[in-house]
Amino acid sequence: MAHLANVGDLLAEGLKIADLVRLEIHGPAAELDQMRDPLAAYHPAWFVREAALRR
């Protein structure tokens, strides 16, 4: 959400001159759940990260 706050104005300007074809959001389920309402207008495709590689 912090990133969206930082680029929100630029995104709004970009959407005045272009169409958003696809938006993908990837991350842990708990974090995605926090973003569903604020990003609902963009109709993103949601991808839950199931596992990650660790050293």
Secondary structure, 3 states (H helix, E strand, C coil): CHHHHHHHHHHHHHHHHCCCCCCEEEECHHHHHHHHHHHHHHCCEEEECCCCCCC
